[in-house]
Amino acid sequence: MRRGDLSALALGASGLAIALMPERASAQLHVRADSSRGIAETRAGLGGTFVGLGVWALARRSSDAYTAVGVTWLGAAAFRTYALSKDQPETDLSYWAYLAAETTLGLAGVLARGRR
């Protein structure tokens, strides 16, 4: 599997998991979705967006599509890093694991080459 495909598949799969299990995803991410509207926004805003971009990149298999996915991951990593000083969140193992995954998958997407 190409690294661009891996990056896109991971984004799409994480979005699908969020869309199908928004309550569980919200709890894991320490995001409060304590109303039906909050759950719907988590499902659509996070899950649907990630599924759409990941599936589109997998279908296109182009450098631009992989770059879009990679930049999405790197954007998350950049603001997770910024949050360390701005928000001073609790940083359990999952926080660092997400940062490592976002950085790794972001670089994989940005550095991937599409089909010619």
Secondary structure, 3 states (H helix, E strand, C coil): CCHHHHHHHHHHHHHHHHHHCHHHHHHHHCCCCCCHHHHHHHHHHHHHHHHHHHHHHHHHCCHHHHHHHHHHHHHHHHHHHHHHHHCCCCCCHHHHHHHHHHHHHHHHHHHCCCCC
